[in-house]
Amino acid sequence: MRAFRDGDRRLVIRFSPTEAGAWDYRITSSLPRLEGKLGQFTATSSESPGFVRVANVHHFATENNQPHLWMATAIDHFTTTARAEFDQLVEQRAKEKFTHLHVTLDAGADLREVADRMRAINARGMVADLVLAAIPEDWQQRERYLADLVARFAAMNITWVGPEFERVPRGRAAVKAAGELIQKLDPYNHPRSAMAVTTSAPLLGDRWMNLTYYGTPDANIGSVEHQFYAVPAVNTGITSQHDLWTATMNGQYPGSGSGSYMTAWFEFMSGNRYWELEPYFDVDGGRAVALEGVEYVVYVDKPGPVEVTLEKHGYDVAWINPATGERTKEKGYNGEHFTGEPPDKSHPWVLHISREGHKEGMLRSYKFESRAVPIQEIEQSPQKVPFEIAEPAAAEISVSHPPYYALKIKRDTRATRSLLVEWTGEVAIDGEGYRVVGTGKEGTMQIPRSIVKNFPAVLSLRMAALNANGKAYLIDKVYRLVP
């Protein structure tokens, strides 16, 4: 633990015990009167669950090994809002069941006031997701700045979030330098990531992040990447009930949103084994996440007939209004192939098929997860991939004249009846990582100028796709990139 300067003649070491009991400490200092000083204090037990950590591949837990349901929203003007108004807002967000508040640390912020406001967030049982919007470019200034922030705030219940890296000059290198330093200095190993316009997954290869952020609920991005990356995902592109449930079906946790539909989502998910739910594809008429054989959650955006393939058991069945959380209980089902329709067609519905009695027993039988999360092998063999890149057909493409892109299905099957497709482009030699340049089976490619430093360049185009059964495929093709 490092000390930080709190005024002209005061140094503070801020520490948060992770266990109850006696703690010994030793001070290392350039001041002779402090060097080697020993001491002891006693930490009493508390009801706090502890800090948040990544758990079970795509999910979160707290230090007491209990699942953590991440639901965040932003507080704008974090340090400039009048304190009374700020406290009222924090209280309101706690009542709405939010577990995280997204706050931005701007340049020149009063760090004492920041600490006080973060304490207020923590005191209401919420985590502060601290967005670092003013990371210095100069490496010496950056090291001093981040070392001070870690010393001040690491002992609080926080997560570290870099700025939207796509909007930062030399963004990948800048957030990597900051992220690696935080990773080195933070003794509590709080979750670390960066904001993104679309996805921060291009930064995962730098190995300092342990979760990803998404700025869009687009299933072509979130659902596809969920199959490729073994880290949790948080989505800050949620602005509606539809966005919330789309992100949930992608396998993402909400990082934005407001209104009663958020509270309804939290109350519903809290009653489920959300920390084991993964996207599930044996369904028609909706999108689903499931813990197979235990519970299935199906979002039906356009009400109509729904079919779900199940493991053979007896199940409880209910329809939930996602706007209010109101539950309409149906007759129980015993079998392997559920079919049904929502109570009415006036709005979207959530179908919940679950073994409630079995779930209660699981809470007593398992410390956390009940089974390993399946990680599928991505198919890249040209002979086994049932589609190909048809466009762009030319060997050269231009940034200023965006080309048309399209895939061609080589073999029509039931599995190819619906596809989620993400197109990414990367100029590897320039080191900025990939960017999403298109989504869906066809469209007009948008290649950001920021990924290339010198023309002509070699662009690696990658098409990643999920078929209707959730099988993941990759196709790569190389182009000459010109202005």
C-alpha positions as CSV (number, residue, x, y, z in Angstrom):
1,M,0.0,0.0,0.0
2,R,1.3,3.4,-1.0
3,A,0.7,6.6,0.9
4,F,-0.9,9.7,-0.8
5,R,-0.4,13.3,0.0
6,D,-3.4,14.8,1.8
7,G,-2.4,18.4,2.2
8,D,1.1,20.0,2.7
9,R,2.1,18.1,5.8
10,R,0.0,15.0,5.8
11,L,0.5,11.6,4.2
12,V,-2.3,9.0,4.3
13,I,-2.3,5.2,3.8
14,R,-5.8,4.0,3.0
15,F,-6.3,0.3,3.7
16,S,-9.4,-1.9,3.7
17,P,-9.0,-5.2,5.6
18,T,-10.4,-8.2,3.7
19,E,-10.7,-10.4,6.8
20,A,-11.6,-9.9,10.4
21,G,-8.9,-10.2,13.1
22,A,-5.5,-8.8,14.0
23,W,-3.4,-7.2,11.3
24,D,0.3,-6.3,11.6
25,Y,1.9,-3.6,9.4
26,R,5.3,-2.3,8.7
27,I,6.1,1.2,7.2
28,T,8.8,1.8,4.6
29,S,9.7,5.4,4.2
30,S,12.4,7.9,3.2
31,L,11.7,9.6,6.5
32,P,13.9,8.1,9.2
33,R,11.4,8.6,12.0
34,L,8.9,6.4,10.1
35,E,11.2,3.9,8.4
36,G,10.7,0.4,9.7
37,K,7.9,1.4,12.2
38,L,5.7,-1.6,13.2
39,G,2.1,-1.5,14.3
40,Q,-1.0,-3.6,14.7
41,F,-4.8,-3.1,14.5
42,T,-7.8,-5.3,14.7
43,A,-10.5,-5.5,12.1
44,T,-14.0,-6.4,13.3
45,S,-16.3,-8.5,11.2
46,S,-19.0,-6.8,9.1
47,E,-22.0,-7.7,6.9
48,S,-20.2,-6.4,3.8
49,P,-19.9,-9.0,1.1
50,G,-16.5,-7.7,0.1
51,F,-15.2,-6.4,-3.2
52,V,-16.4,-7.6,-6.6
53,R,-14.3,-10.1,-8.7
54,V,-14.7,-12.0,-11.9
55,A,-16.1,-15.5,-11.4
56,N,-17.4,-18.5,-13.4
57,V,-16.0,-17.2,-16.7
58,H,-18.7,-14.7,-17.7
59,H,-20.0,-13.6,-14.3
60,F,-19.1,-12.0,-11.0
61,A,-18.9,-12.8,-7.3
62,T,-18.0,-11.0,-4.1
63,E,-15.2,-11.9,-1.7
64,N,-17.6,-14.0,0.4
65,N,-18.1,-16.2,-2.6
66,Q,-21.6,-15.1,-3.2
67,P,-22.9,-14.2,-6.7
68,H,-23.0,-10.6,-7.7
69,L,-25.7,-9.2,-9.9
70,W,-24.1,-6.2,-11.8
71,M,-26.6,-3.5,-12.7
72,A,-25.2,-0.1,-13.3
73,T,-26.3,3.3,-14.4
74,A,-24.4,6.6,-14.8
75,I,-24.3,9.6,-12.5
76,D,-23.6,12.6,-14.7
77,H,-21.6,15.6,-13.4
78,F,-20.2,13.4,-10.6
79,T,-18.2,16.0,-8.8
80,T,-20.0,19.2,-9.8
81,T,-23.6,18.3,-8.8
82,A,-24.6,20.0,-5.6
83,R,-23.9,17.6,-2.7
84,A,-27.5,17.5,-1.4
85,E,-28.7,16.7,-4.9
86,F,-26.0,14.0,-5.3
87,D,-26.9,12.3,-2.1
88,Q,-30.6,12.3,-3.0
89,L,-29.7,10.7,-6.4
90,V,-27.6,8.0,-4.8
91,E,-30.4,7.2,-2.4
92,Q,-32.9,7.0,-5.3
93,R,-30.6,4.7,-7.4
94,A,-30.2,2.4,-4.3
95,K,-34.0,2.1,-4.0
96,E,-34.2,1.2,-7.7
97,K,-31.8,-1.8,-6.9
98,F,-28.8,-0.6,-8.8
99,T,-25.6,-2.3,-7.6
100,H,-23.1,-0.1,-9.5
101,L,-22.9,3.6,-10.2
102,H,-20.8,4.7,-13.2
103,V,-18.9,7.9,-12.3
104,T,-16.4,9.9,-14.4
105,L,-13.2,11.4,-12.9
106,D,-12.5,14.6,-15.0
107,A,-9.3,16.6,-15.1
108,G,-8.9,18.9,-12.1
109,A,-11.5,17.2,-9.9
110,D,-11.2,17.7,-6.1
111,L,-10.0,14.3,-5.1
112,R,-11.1,14.8,-1.5
113,E,-14.6,15.4,-2.7
114,V,-14.4,12.5,-5.0
115,A,-13.4,10.2,-2.1
116,D,-16.3,11.5,0.0
117,R,-18.8,10.9,-2.8
118,M,-17.4,7.4,-3.5
119,R,-17.8,6.6,0.2
120,A,-21.4,7.7,0.0
121,I,-22.0,5.3,-2.9
122,N,-20.3,2.5,-1.0
123,A,-22.3,3.2,2.1
124,R,-25.5,2.5,0.2
125,G,-24.1,-0.9,-0.8
126,M,-23.2,0.1,-4.4
127,V,-19.9,-0.2,-6.3
128,A,-18.4,2.9,-7.9
129,D,-17.3,2.2,-11.5
130,L,-14.6,4.9,-11.8
131,V,-14.1,6.1,-15.4
132,L,-10.7,7.7,-15.8
133,A,-11.3,10.5,-18.4
134,A,-8.1,12.5,-17.9
135,I,-5.2,10.1,-18.2
136,P,-2.0,12.2,-19.0
137,E,-0.2,11.3,-22.2
138,D,3.2,12.0,-20.8
139,W,4.4,8.7,-19.2
140,Q,5.9,10.3,-16.1
141,Q,2.8,12.4,-15.4
142,R,0.7,9.4,-16.1
143,E,2.6,7.3,-13.5
144,R,2.3,9.9,-10.8
145,Y,-1.4,10.5,-11.5
146,L,-2.4,6.9,-11.5
147,A,-0.2,6.0,-8.5
148,D,-2.0,8.7,-6.6
149,L,-5.4,7.5,-7.7
150,V,-4.7,3.9,-6.7
151,A,-3.4,5.0,-3.3
152,R,-6.5,7.1,-2.7
153,F,-9.2,4.8,-4.1
154,A,-8.1,1.2,-4.2
155,A,-9.3,0.6,-0.6
156,M,-12.8,1.5,-1.7
157,N,-15.4,-0.7,-3.4
158,I,-14.7,0.3,-7.0
159,T,-13.9,-1.0,-10.5
160,W,-11.4,0.7,-12.8
161,V,-12.6,1.9,-16.3
162,G,-10.6,3.5,-19.0
163,P,-12.1,6.0,-21.5
164,E,-13.6,5.0,-24.8
165,F,-10.4,3.9,-26.4
166,E,-11.6,4.4,-30.0
167,R,-11.8,8.1,-29.4
168,V,-8.4,8.5,-27.7
169,P,-5.3,9.2,-30.0
170,R,-3.3,6.0,-30.1
171,G,-6.0,4.6,-27.9
172,R,-4.9,1.0,-27.5
173,A,-1.4,2.0,-26.4
174,A,-2.7,4.7,-24.1
175,V,-5.2,2.6,-22.2
176,K,-2.8,-0.3,-22.1
177,A,-0.1,1.8,-20.4
178,A,-2.7,3.0,-17.8
179,G,-4.3,-0.5,-17.4
180,E,-1.0,-2.2,-16.8
181,L,0.1,0.3,-14.2
182,I,-3.2,0.0,-12.3
183,Q,-2.9,-3.8,-12.5
184,K,0.6,-3.6,-11.0
185,L,-0.3,-1.1,-8.2
186,D,-3.8,-2.2,-7.1
187,P,-3.4,-4.7,-4.2
188,Y,-7.0,-5.6,-4.3
189,N,-7.1,-6.5,-8.0
190,H,-10.4,-4.7,-8.7
191,P,-12.0,-5.4,-12.1
192,R,-10.4,-3.5,-14.9
193,S,-11.6,-2.6,-18.4
194,A,-12.2,0.3,-20.8
195,M,-15.3,2.0,-22.2
196,A,-16.0,1.4,-25.9
197,V,-18.1,2.8,-28.7
198,T,-18.8,-0.7,-29.8
199,T,-16.5,-3.2,-28.0
200,S,-13.4,-3.2,-25.9
201,A,-12.6,-6.8,-26.7
202,P,-9.7,-5.7,-29.1
203,L,-7.8,-4.8,-25.9
204,L,-8.0,-8.3,-24.4
205,G,-4.8,-9.4,-26.1
206,D,-2.9,-6.9,-24.0
207,R,-3.8,-9.0,-20.9
208,W,-4.6,-6.2,-18.4
209,M,-8.4,-6.3,-18.6
210,N,-10.6,-8.9,-17.0
211,L,-13.9,-7.8,-18.4
212,T,-15.2,-6.2,-21.5
213,Y,-17.4,-3.1,-22.1
214,Y,-19.9,-2.7,-25.0
215,G,-21.4,0.5,-26.2
216,T,-24.2,-1.2,-28.3
217,P,-26.7,-3.9,-27.6
218,D,-26.4,-5.2,-31.2
219,A,-26.6,-9.0,-30.9
220,N,-24.3,-9.3,-34.0
221,I,-21.5,-8.0,-31.8
222,G,-22.3,-9.0,-28.2
223,S,-23.7,-12.5,-28.8
224,V,-21.0,-13.4,-31.3
225,E,-18.1,-12.2,-29.1
226,H,-19.6,-13.9,-26.0
227,Q,-18.6,-17.2,-27.7
228,F,-15.1,-16.0,-28.4
229,Y,-14.0,-14.4,-25.1
230,A,-14.0,-16.0,-21.7
231,V,-14.6,-12.8,-19.7
232,P,-17.7,-11.1,-18.4
233,A,-19.3,-8.3,-20.4
234,V,-21.0,-5.1,-19.4
235,N,-23.1,-3.1,-21.8
236,T,-23.4,0.7,-21.5
237,G,-25.5,1.1,-24.7
238,I,-28.8,0.3,-22.9
239,T,-31.4,3.0,-23.3
240,S,-34.6,1.0,-23.3
241,Q,-36.3,-2.1,-22.1
242,H,-35.6,-3.8,-25.5
243,D,-31.9,-2.9,-25.2
244,L,-31.8,-4.4,-21.7
245,W,-33.2,-7.7,-22.7
246,T,-31.2,-7.9,-25.9
247,A,-28.0,-7.4,-23.9
248,T,-29.2,-10.0,-21.4
249,M,-29.7,-12.5,-24.1
250,N,-26.2,-11.7,-25.5
251,G,-24.9,-12.8,-22.1
252,Q,-24.1,-9.3,-20.9
253,Y,-24.8,-7.4,-17.7
254,P,-26.4,-3.9,-17.8
255,G,-24.1,-0.9,-17.5
256,S,-26.7,1.7,-18.2
257,G,-30.4,2.3,-18.3
258,S,-33.0,3.9,-16.1
259,G,-36.7,3.4,-15.2
260,S,-38.9,0.8,-13.6
261,Y,-38.0,-1.8,-16.2
262,M,-34.5,-1.9,-14.7
263,T,-35.8,-2.6,-11.2
264,A,-38.2,-5.3,-12.7
265,W,-35.2,-6.9,-14.4
266,F,-33.2,-6.9,-11.2
267,E,-35.9,-8.4,-9.1
268,F,-36.6,-11.1,-11.7
269,M,-32.9,-12.0,-12.2
270,S,-32.2,-12.1,-8.4
271,G,-34.5,-15.1,-8.1
272,N,-32.6,-17.0,-10.8
273,R,-29.2,-18.7,-11.0
274,Y,-28.0,-15.7,-13.1
275,W,-24.4,-16.5,-12.3
276,E,-24.7,-19.7,-14.3
277,L,-26.9,-18.6,-17.2
278,E,-25.4,-18.7,-20.7
279,P,-26.9,-18.0,-24.1
280,Y,-29.1,-20.9,-25.3
281,F,-30.0,-21.6,-28.9
282,D,-32.5,-24.6,-28.9
283,V,-35.4,-22.2,-29.1
284,D,-37.8,-20.8,-31.8
285,G,-39.8,-17.6,-31.4
286,G,-37.4,-15.8,-29.0
287,R,-33.8,-15.6,-27.7
288,A,-32.8,-17.4,-24.5
289,V,-30.2,-17.8,-21.8
290,A,-30.3,-21.0,-19.7
291,L,-28.7,-23.3,-17.1
292,E,-29.7,-26.4,-19.0
293,G,-31.9,-28.8,-17.0
294,V,-32.5,-26.1,-14.3
295,E,-34.0,-23.0,-15.8
296,Y,-34.6,-21.3,-19.2
297,V,-35.2,-17.6,-19.7
298,V,-36.6,-16.7,-23.1
299,Y,-37.1,-13.1,-24.3
300,V,-40.0,-12.9,-26.7
301,D,-39.8,-9.5,-28.4
302,K,-42.6,-10.1,-30.9
303,P,-45.2,-12.2,-29.2
304,G,-46.2,-15.4,-30.9
305,P,-45.6,-19.2,-30.7
306,V,-42.5,-20.2,-28.7
307,E,-40.8,-23.6,-28.8
308,V,-38.0,-24.6,-26.3
309,T,-36.1,-27.9,-26.2
310,L,-35.5,-28.9,-22.6
311,E,-33.8,-31.6,-20.6
312,K,-36.6,-34.0,-19.5
313,H,-37.9,-32.9,-16.1
314,G,-40.9,-31.4,-14.5
315,Y,-40.8,-27.6,-14.7
316,D,-42.6,-24.5,-13.4
317,V,-43.8,-22.2,-16.2
318,A,-44.5,-18.4,-16.0
319,W,-44.7,-15.4,-18.3
320,I,-43.2,-12.1,-17.0
321,N,-44.1,-8.6,-18.2
322,P,-40.6,-7.1,-18.6
323,A,-41.9,-3.6,-18.0
324,T,-43.3,-4.3,-14.6
325,G,-42.1,-7.7,-13.5
326,E,-45.7,-8.9,-13.1
327,R,-45.8,-12.7,-13.3
328,T,-48.5,-14.8,-14.9
329,K,-48.2,-18.4,-13.7
330,E,-49.0,-21.2,-16.2
331,K,-49.6,-24.9,-15.7
332,G,-46.5,-26.9,-15.0
333,Y,-44.8,-28.8,-17.8
334,N,-43.1,-32.2,-17.8
335,G,-41.2,-33.2,-21.0
336,E,-38.5,-32.2,-23.5
337,H,-40.2,-29.9,-26.0
338,F,-42.2,-27.0,-24.5
339,T,-44.6,-25.1,-26.8
340,G,-46.7,-22.1,-25.8
341,E,-47.7,-18.5,-26.4
342,P,-47.7,-15.4,-24.3
343,P,-50.9,-14.4,-22.4
344,D,-51.4,-11.6,-25.0
345,K,-49.6,-9.8,-27.9
346,S,-49.8,-6.3,-26.5
347,H,-46.1,-6.1,-25.5
348,P,-42.9,-8.2,-25.3
349,W,-42.8,-11.1,-22.8
350,V,-40.2,-13.1,-20.8
351,L,-40.9,-16.8,-20.6
352,H,-39.5,-18.5,-17.5
353,I,-39.2,-22.3,-17.4
354,S,-37.6,-23.5,-14.2
355,R,-37.3,-26.2,-11.5
356,E,-37.9,-23.9,-8.5
357,G,-37.7,-26.7,-5.9
358,H,-34.5,-28.0,-7.4
359,K,-33.0,-24.5,-7.5
360,E,-33.6,-24.2,-3.7
361,G,-31.7,-27.4,-3.1
362,M,-28.8,-26.3,-5.3
363,L,-28.3,-23.2,-3.1
364,R,-27.5,-25.7,-0.2
365,S,-25.6,-28.2,-2.4
366,Y,-23.1,-26.0,-4.3
367,K,-20.7,-23.3,-3.0
368,F,-21.1,-21.4,-6.2
369,E,-21.3,-22.9,-9.7
370,S,-22.9,-26.3,-10.3
371,R,-21.1,-27.1,-13.6
372,A,-18.3,-25.9,-15.8
373,V,-19.2,-23.3,-18.4
374,P,-19.0,-24.9,-21.9
375,I,-16.4,-23.2,-24.1
376,Q,-16.9,-24.2,-27.7
377,E,-14.2,-24.8,-30.3
378,I,-14.5,-22.2,-33.1
379,E,-14.7,-23.8,-36.6
380,Q,-12.3,-22.2,-39.1
381,S,-11.8,-25.0,-41.6
382,P,-12.9,-23.8,-45.0
383,Q,-14.3,-27.3,-45.8
384,K,-16.6,-27.2,-42.7
385,V,-17.7,-23.5,-42.8
386,P,-21.0,-23.4,-44.6
387,F,-20.6,-19.9,-46.0
388,E,-17.9,-17.6,-47.5
389,I,-17.0,-14.0,-48.0
390,A,-18.6,-13.0,-51.3
391,E,-18.0,-9.2,-51.1
392,P,-15.7,-7.3,-51.2
393,A,-14.7,-9.3,-54.3
394,A,-11.9,-7.0,-55.3
395,A,-8.4,-7.3,-53.8
396,E,-8.3,-3.6,-52.9
397,I,-10.7,-1.5,-50.8
398,S,-10.8,2.2,-49.8
399,V,-11.4,3.9,-46.5
400,S,-13.0,6.9,-48.3
401,H,-15.2,4.8,-50.6
402,P,-16.7,2.2,-48.2
403,P,-17.2,-1.1,-49.9
404,Y,-20.2,-3.4,-49.9
405,Y,-19.8,-6.5,-47.8
406,A,-21.8,-9.8,-48.0
407,L,-21.5,-13.4,-47.1
408,K,-22.7,-16.3,-49.3
409,I,-24.2,-19.4,-47.8
410,K,-22.7,-22.4,-49.5
411,R,-25.1,-25.0,-48.0
412,D,-28.6,-24.0,-46.9
413,T,-29.6,-26.0,-43.8
414,R,-31.9,-25.5,-40.8
415,A,-28.8,-24.2,-38.9
416,T,-28.3,-21.4,-41.4
417,R,-31.9,-20.1,-41.3
418,S,-30.7,-17.3,-39.0
419,L,-27.2,-16.0,-38.6
420,L,-25.6,-13.4,-36.2
421,V,-22.6,-11.9,-38.0
422,E,-19.8,-9.6,-37.0
423,W,-17.3,-8.1,-39.5
424,T,-14.0,-6.8,-38.1
425,G,-11.0,-5.2,-39.7
426,E,-7.5,-4.8,-38.4
427,V,-4.2,-3.3,-39.7
428,A,-2.0,-5.5,-37.5
429,I,1.3,-3.8,-38.2
430,D,-0.1,-0.5,-36.8
431,G,-1.1,-2.1,-33.5
432,E,-4.5,-0.4,-32.9
433,G,-6.4,-3.7,-32.7
434,Y,-9.5,-4.6,-34.6
435,R,-12.6,-2.5,-35.1
436,V,-16.1,-3.6,-36.0
437,V,-16.6,-2.5,-39.6
438,G,-20.0,-4.2,-40.2
439,T,-22.8,-6.3,-38.8
440,G,-25.3,-8.7,-40.3
441,K,-25.1,-10.8,-43.5
442,E,-24.6,-7.7,-45.8
443,G,-24.1,-4.0,-45.7
444,T,-21.7,-1.1,-46.3
445,M,-18.4,-1.4,-44.5
446,Q,-17.3,1.5,-42.3
447,I,-13.5,1.4,-41.7
448,P,-12.3,4.0,-39.2
449,R,-9.3,6.0,-40.3
450,S,-7.7,5.6,-36.8
451,I,-6.7,2.0,-37.3
452,V,-4.1,2.8,-40.1
453,K,-1.1,5.0,-39.9
454,N,0.4,4.6,-43.4
455,F,-1.1,3.8,-46.8
456,P,-1.2,1.5,-48.6
457,A,-1.8,-1.0,-45.8
458,V,-2.7,-4.7,-45.3
459,L,-6.2,-5.0,-43.9
460,S,-7.2,-8.3,-42.3
461,L,-11.0,-8.7,-42.6
462,R,-12.6,-11.2,-40.3
463,M,-16.1,-12.5,-40.4
464,A,-17.3,-14.2,-37.2
465,A,-20.7,-15.8,-37.2
466,L,-23.1,-17.8,-35.1
467,N,-25.7,-20.1,-36.7
468,A,-29.1,-20.8,-35.4
469,N,-27.7,-23.6,-33.2
470,G,-25.1,-21.3,-31.6
471,K,-22.2,-22.8,-33.6
472,A,-19.4,-20.3,-34.1
473,Y,-17.4,-19.9,-37.3
474,L,-14.5,-17.7,-38.4
475,I,-13.4,-16.7,-41.9
476,D,-10.4,-14.4,-42.6
477,K,-9.5,-12.6,-45.8
478,V,-6.8,-10.1,-46.6
479,Y,-7.1,-6.9,-48.6
480,R,-4.9,-4.0,-49.8
481,L,-6.2,-0.9,-48.0
482,V,-5.9,2.5,-49.7
483,P,-7.1,6.0,-48.6
